[in-house]
Amino acid sequence: MKVGHTGTLDPLATGLMIVVVGSYCKRAEQFSKLDKTYEVTMRLGHTSTTGDNEGEKIHISDEIPPETALKNTVLSFRQTYDQVPPVYSAIKIDGKRAYKLARQGIDLKLEPRKVTIHRIDFTEYDYPEVRFTAAVSSGTYIRSLVEDIGQKLGTGAYMTALRRITVGDFNILDAVSPADISSQYIERTLAQQGAVC
């Protein structure tokens, strides 16, 4: 039986991933292009070379933004805009993954791409930590969104936690953990969907 997935998560991310099996493998790209929702935690005051907790941190500011200013800045990204993907990403450049080239010390310049932030719900602020939920178009990089927010605030920011909770109409509340997946479960699910093993 063929098995595949519909898009990787960042190294530090958790959450929902659609796994395709059987005849659904031919539809993997269709699922990967669905909009997604993430729970995000970011840290103010520094940037990171990777945009997340794994990179080298660079101090930017000790300023503690007022909650109103912070909230307004976060919510201002509810729009369509040109976003520059992080160099540490799975984007291919001349057939090679950008993150592999970046790790070799190659200076990369990735072209911006249009992304849409459909919704942002500001949830918590306990300086330097900020938490929000974002519903975004396919192809949006949350690490880049966090960096853009930090740049607009003037404080810098990097992502410290990321959890994907929806992909299209699929919700993590309905998900099955890898430990609970068996061949019987797969066969039963495929039969319910009318798919071919």
C-alpha positions as CSV (number, residue, x, y, z in Angstrom):
1,M,0.0,0.0,0.0
2,K,1.3,3.4,-0.9
3,V,1.6,6.0,1.9
4,G,2.4,9.7,1.6
5,H,1.9,13.0,3.4
6,T,0.7,16.4,2.2
7,G,3.4,18.8,3.5
8,T,6.0,19.0,6.2
9,L,5.9,20.9,9.5
10,D,8.7,23.1,10.8
11,P,11.2,21.1,12.9
12,L,9.8,22.6,16.2
13,A,6.1,22.5,15.1
14,T,3.5,20.0,16.2
15,G,-0.1,19.3,15.2
16,L,-2.1,18.1,12.3
17,M,-0.7,16.4,9.3
18,I,-2.7,14.8,6.6
19,V,-1.4,11.3,5.6
20,V,-2.7,9.9,2.3
21,V,-2.8,6.2,1.5
22,G,-3.9,4.1,-1.4
23,S,-5.5,6.0,-4.3
24,Y,-5.5,9.2,-2.2
25,C,-1.7,9.5,-2.8
26,K,-2.6,10.9,-6.3
27,R,-4.5,13.7,-4.5
28,A,-1.7,14.7,-2.1
29,E,-1.1,18.1,-3.8
30,Q,-4.7,18.9,-3.6
31,F,-4.6,18.6,0.2
32,S,-1.3,20.5,0.5
33,K,-2.8,23.6,-1.1
34,L,-5.6,23.9,1.5
35,D,-5.7,26.9,3.9
36,K,-4.4,26.2,7.4
37,T,-4.8,27.4,11.0
38,Y,-2.0,27.7,13.5
39,E,-1.6,28.4,17.2
40,V,1.5,30.6,17.5
41,T,3.9,31.7,20.3
42,M,6.5,34.3,19.6
43,R,9.1,36.1,21.7
44,L,9.8,39.8,21.4
45,G,13.1,41.6,21.8
46,H,15.3,39.3,19.6
47,T,15.5,37.9,16.1
48,S,16.7,34.5,15.1
49,T,18.8,33.4,12.1
50,T,16.3,30.6,11.5
51,G,13.2,32.6,12.5
52,D,12.6,30.1,15.4
53,N,14.1,28.9,18.6
54,E,16.8,26.8,16.8
55,G,18.8,29.7,15.4
56,E,21.3,32.2,16.7
57,K,19.6,35.0,18.6
58,I,20.3,38.6,17.9
59,H,19.2,41.3,20.5
60,I,17.1,44.0,19.0
61,S,15.3,45.9,21.8
62,D,14.4,45.9,25.4
63,E,11.3,48.0,24.7
64,I,8.1,46.5,26.2
65,P,5.3,47.4,23.8
66,P,1.9,48.4,25.4
67,E,-0.7,45.6,24.9
68,T,-2.9,47.9,22.8
69,A,-0.1,48.7,20.4
70,L,1.0,45.1,20.2
71,K,-2.5,43.9,19.6
72,N,-3.1,46.5,16.8
73,T,0.1,45.5,15.1
74,V,-0.7,41.8,15.2
75,L,-4.2,42.4,13.9
76,S,-2.9,44.7,11.1
77,F,-1.5,41.7,9.3
78,R,-5.0,40.4,8.6
79,Q,-4.6,41.1,4.9
80,T,-2.9,39.9,1.6
81,Y,0.7,40.9,1.4
82,D,4.0,40.0,-0.2
83,Q,5.9,37.7,2.2
84,V,9.5,36.7,1.9
85,P,9.9,33.1,2.9
86,P,12.6,32.2,5.4
87,V,15.9,31.0,4.0
88,Y,15.7,28.0,6.3
89,S,12.8,26.5,4.4
90,A,12.0,23.6,2.1
91,I,11.7,25.8,-0.9
92,K,13.7,24.4,-3.8
93,I,16.4,26.6,-5.5
94,D,17.8,25.0,-8.6
95,G,16.6,21.7,-7.4
96,K,18.1,22.0,-3.9
97,R,16.3,22.8,-0.6
98,A,16.9,26.3,0.6
99,Y,17.7,25.2,4.2
100,K,20.5,22.8,2.9
101,L,22.1,25.7,1.0
102,A,21.7,28.0,4.0
103,R,23.4,25.5,6.2
104,Q,26.3,25.5,3.8
105,G,26.7,29.2,4.4
106,I,25.4,30.2,0.9
107,D,23.8,33.7,0.9
108,L,20.3,33.3,-0.4
109,K,17.7,35.8,-1.5
110,L,14.2,34.4,-1.8
111,E,11.6,36.2,-3.8
112,P,8.4,37.4,-2.0
113,R,5.2,35.6,-2.6
114,K,1.6,36.7,-2.0
115,V,0.0,35.2,1.1
116,T,-3.3,35.9,2.8
117,I,-3.8,36.1,6.5
118,H,-7.5,35.4,6.7
119,R,-7.8,35.8,10.4
120,I,-5.7,36.6,13.5
121,D,-7.0,36.1,17.0
122,F,-4.8,37.7,19.7
123,T,-4.9,35.4,22.7
124,E,-2.2,36.2,25.3
125,Y,0.5,38.7,26.1
126,D,3.0,38.1,28.9
127,Y,6.2,40.0,27.8
128,P,8.3,38.8,26.1
129,E,5.8,36.0,25.0
130,V,2.9,36.7,22.7
131,R,0.3,34.1,21.6
132,F,-2.1,34.3,18.8
133,T,-4.0,32.0,16.4
134,A,-3.7,32.6,12.6
135,A,-5.8,31.2,9.7
136,V,-3.7,31.6,6.6
137,S,-3.5,30.7,2.9
138,S,-1.4,27.8,1.7
139,G,2.2,28.8,1.3
140,T,2.3,31.2,4.3
141,Y,5.3,30.9,6.5
142,I,4.5,31.6,10.2
143,R,8.1,32.3,11.0
144,S,8.1,35.0,8.4
145,L,4.8,36.4,9.7
146,V,6.3,36.6,13.2
147,E,9.4,38.3,11.9
148,D,7.3,40.8,10.0
149,I,5.3,41.6,13.2
150,G,8.5,42.1,15.1
151,Q,9.9,44.3,12.5
152,K,6.8,46.5,12.4
153,L,6.8,46.7,16.2
154,G,10.5,47.7,16.1
155,T,11.3,45.0,18.8
156,G,12.2,42.1,16.6
157,A,10.6,38.7,17.2
158,Y,11.0,35.0,16.5
159,M,8.7,32.0,16.8
160,T,9.1,29.8,19.9
161,A,6.1,27.4,19.3
162,L,3.8,26.4,16.5
163,R,0.9,24.0,16.4
164,R,-1.2,23.3,13.3
165,I,-4.8,22.8,14.2
166,T,-6.7,22.8,10.9
167,V,-6.0,22.0,7.2
168,G,-9.0,22.9,5.1
169,D,-12.0,21.3,6.8
170,F,-9.7,18.8,8.7
171,N,-9.4,19.6,12.4
172,I,-6.9,18.3,14.9
173,L,-9.8,17.4,17.2
174,D,-10.7,14.6,14.8
175,A,-7.2,13.5,14.3
176,V,-5.7,10.1,15.2
177,S,-2.3,9.9,16.8
178,P,0.4,7.8,15.0
179,A,0.4,5.3,17.9
180,D,-3.3,4.6,17.2
181,I,-3.0,3.9,13.5
182,S,-3.1,0.3,12.5
183,S,-3.5,-1.6,9.2
184,Q,-7.1,-2.4,10.3
185,Y,-7.8,1.3,11.0
186,I,-6.4,2.3,7.5
187,E,-8.5,-0.4,5.8
188,R,-11.6,0.6,7.6
189,T,-11.2,4.3,6.9
190,L,-10.4,3.6,3.2
191,A,-13.5,1.5,2.9
192,Q,-15.7,4.2,4.4
193,Q,-14.3,6.7,1.9
194,G,-14.7,4.3,-1.0
195,A,-11.0,4.4,-1.8
196,V,-8.9,1.6,-3.2
197,C,-6.1,-0.1,-1.2
